[in-house]
Amino acid sequence: MHAAADSLERLTPDLLAETGATGRATLALHLERYAFAAKHLQPGRVLDLACGVGYGTLLLAEQSGQPVLGVDLSAQAIDYARIRYGGPGVDFRMADATDFRDAQGFASIVSLETVEHLPDPDAFLASMAALLRPGGSFVASVPTTPSTDVNLHHVHDFTERSFRAAVAVHGLHEVDCLRQVQHVPLGAVLGRTEARMTGVRPNLPAWYLRHPRALLRRLVATLRHGFTNHYLTVAWRKPA
């Protein structure tokens, strides 16, 4: 079973090149987020929404001892997940995150690097709050430096403040957070020598000419943070 290894949006650990700086570094960030999420899971069913090929779903199950359902829109990713990461306490299902429903609800929901992809983040977060049982945990992450200019798959940029506010309106209360910084190998990205360059916007200078506000956001972020990407993962609780 094959799963694409050349996309910014699909990490397959077994297929990452050993010399791929963005792939290995990004995987390390994802594993750190999943380990953070595992510490905040409540007893009961766990949902890993937008699970990709499932390595994080298995990590959640192993570290928590709870049954975990991994859900992803990609049939290819789910097929791979069932073969590579399926096992006792781990199940996988193909579904769209924007309209996923489950009558039983979940004690914990994990959805990492998802919200920035969705056309209506507020509707998605409302559905997550509804799926979460009283007293349950919701763990989610987003980039907090600009990404929509470079990444064709991202449709929303978030700051730490805007991300927290987007979730808080749905009645969830923050209990913990994880900040991460990823240094960008600028030469490899600009020269497109990295394997995982599918999804990077082509002819970026011309795009900036048509979107000057995006260029301004990028310049401000670069002056503030240098050539780094910043990420925020937050754990929230739903009142009992």
C-alpha positions in Angstrom: 0.0 0.0 0.0 1.4 3.3 -1.1 0.9 6.7 0.6 2.3 9.9 -1.0 5.5 11.1 0.6 6.0 14.4 -1.4 3.2 16.5 0.1 3.4 19.2 2.7 0.1 17.9 4.0 0.6 14.1 4.3 3.3 12.7 6.5 4.1 9.0 6.1 7.0 8.2 8.5 8.1 5.1 6.7 8.6 7.0 3.5 10.3 10.1 4.7 13.8 10.6 3.2 16.5 10.5 5.9 18.0 13.7 4.5 14.7 15.6 4.2 14.9 18.4 6.7 11.3 19.5 6.4 9.9 16.0 6.6 11.8 14.8 9.7 11.5 18.1 11.5 7.8 18.2 10.8 7.3 14.6 12.0 9.1 15.4 15.2 6.7 18.4 15.8 3.7 16.2 15.1 4.8 13.5 17.5 5.4 16.1 20.2 1.9 17.4 19.6 0.4 14.0 19.9 2.4 13.3 23.1 1.0 16.6 24.5 -2.5 15.6 23.5 -2.2 12.1 25.1 -1.5 13.8 28.5 -4.9 15.5 28.3 -7.1 12.7 27.2 -10.1 11.8 29.5 -11.3 8.2 30.2 -13.5 7.1 27.3 -13.7 7.2 23.5 -11.1 9.3 21.7 -11.4 10.8 18.2 -8.4 11.7 16.1 -9.9 13.8 13.4 -7.9 14.3 10.2 -5.6 11.5 11.4 -3.6 11.1 8.1 -2.0 7.7 7.9 -2.6 7.0 11.5 0.7 7.0 13.3 -0.6 9.6 15.8 -3.8 7.6 16.3 -1.8 4.6 17.4 0.4 6.8 19.7 -2.8 8.1 21.4 -4.1 4.6 22.0 -0.7 3.3 23.3 -0.1 6.2 25.7 -3.7 6.5 27.0 -5.0 2.9 27.0 -8.2 4.4 25.6 -10.0 3.2 22.4 -9.2 5.7 19.6 -11.0 6.3 16.3 -9.0 7.8 13.5 -10.9 9.7 10.8 -9.6 11.1 7.6 -11.0 12.3 4.2 -8.4 10.4 2.2 -9.3 6.8 1.4 -5.7 6.1 0.5 -4.5 7.3 3.9 -7.2 5.3 5.8 -6.3 2.1 3.8 -2.6 2.6 4.7 -3.5 3.4 8.4 -5.5 0.1 8.8 -2.6 -1.9 7.4 0.3 -0.1 9.1 -1.2 1.2 12.4 -4.3 -0.7 13.1 -4.6 -3.0 16.1 -6.5 -3.5 19.4 -8.2 -0.4 20.5 -7.5 1.4 17.2 -10.0 1.8 14.4 -10.1 4.0 11.3 -12.9 5.4 9.3 -13.1 7.5 6.1 -15.1 10.7 6.5 -15.0 14.5 5.9 -14.0 16.4 9.1 -16.5 19.2 8.2 -19.6 17.0 8.4 -18.4 14.1 10.6 -21.1 13.0 13.1 -21.2 10.3 15.8 -24.3 9.7 18.1 -22.2 8.5 21.0 -19.9 11.5 21.3 -16.3 11.4 22.6 -14.6 11.9 25.9 -11.6 13.5 24.0 -11.1 14.9 20.5 -7.7 15.6 18.9 -7.5 17.4 15.6 -4.0 18.7 14.8 -3.2 21.1 11.9 -6.8 20.9 10.6 -8.6 24.2 11.2 -6.4 26.2 8.8 -7.6 24.0 5.9 -11.3 24.5 6.4 -13.5 27.0 4.6 -15.7 27.5 7.7 -13.5 27.1 10.9 -16.3 28.3 13.2 -18.8 25.7 12.0 -16.1 23.0 12.4 -15.3 24.1 16.0 -19.0 24.2 16.8 -19.4 20.6 15.7 -16.4 19.6 17.7 -17.8 21.2 20.9 -21.1 19.4 20.2 -19.4 16.0 19.7 -17.5 16.4 23.0 -19.1 14.9 26.1 -19.4 17.1 29.2 -16.0 17.2 31.0 -14.2 16.1 27.8 -11.0 17.4 26.3 -10.4 19.0 22.9 -6.8 19.4 21.6 -6.1 21.2 18.4 -3.2 23.0 16.8 -2.6 25.6 14.1 0.4 27.5 12.6 0.5 31.0 14.2 2.8 32.5 11.6 1.5 33.2 8.1 1.1 30.1 5.9 -1.6 30.8 3.3 0.9 32.6 1.1 3.2 29.7 0.7 1.0 26.6 1.3 -1.8 26.1 -1.3 -3.7 23.8 1.1 -4.2 26.5 3.8 -7.1 28.9 3.6 -6.8 30.7 7.0 -4.0 32.3 8.9 -4.3 32.4 12.7 -2.5 34.2 15.5 -2.4 32.8 19.0 -5.1 35.3 20.0 -7.4 34.6 17.1 -7.1 30.8 17.5 -7.9 30.9 21.2 -10.8 33.3 20.6 -12.3 31.0 17.9 -12.5 28.1 20.3 -13.5 30.0 23.4 -16.8 31.2 21.9 -18.0 27.6 21.9 -17.8 27.3 25.7 -14.5 25.4 26.0 -11.9 26.5 28.6 -8.1 26.4 28.0 -6.1 24.2 30.4 -2.7 23.9 28.8 -0.7 24.9 25.7 2.3 23.9 23.7 4.3 26.3 21.6 6.7 25.0 18.9 9.2 26.6 16.5 10.4 25.1 13.3 13.4 26.6 11.5 12.9 26.8 7.8 15.8 25.5 5.6 15.4 28.4 3.2 17.9 27.3 0.6 16.3 23.9 0.3 12.8 25.3 0.1 13.6 28.1 -2.4 15.6 25.6 -4.5 12.9 23.0 -4.2 15.4 20.4 -3.4 13.2 19.0 -0.6 11.1 16.0 -1.5 8.0 17.3 0.3 7.4 20.4 -2.0 4.0 19.4 -3.5 1.6 22.1 -2.5 4.1 25.0 -2.3 2.7 28.0 -4.2 4.5 28.5 -7.6 5.7 31.9 -8.7 5.3 33.4 -5.2 6.7 36.9 -6.1 3.9 37.4 -8.7 1.3 36.2 -6.2 2.6 38.7 -3.7 2.2 41.5 -6.3 -1.5 40.6 -6.5 -1.9 40.2 -2.7 0.1 43.0 -1.1 -1.5 42.6 2.3 -0.2 39.0 2.4 3.3 40.3 1.6 3.1 42.8 4.4 2.0 40.0 6.9 5.0 37.9 5.7 7.4 40.8 6.1 6.2 41.6 9.6 6.4 37.9 10.6 9.9 37.6 9.1 11.2 40.7 10.9 9.7 39.4 14.2 10.5 35.7 14.0 13.1 35.3 11.2 12.9 32.3 8.9 10.8 30.2 11.3 7.4 28.7 11.5 5.5 28.9 14.8 2.8 26.6 16.0 0.4 26.5 18.9 -1.3 23.4 20.3 -4.0 24.0 23.0 -5.9 21.7 25.3 -9.4 22.8 26.2 -12.0 21.3 28.5 -15.8 21.3 28.2 -17.6 22.1 31.4 -19.0 19.0 33.1 
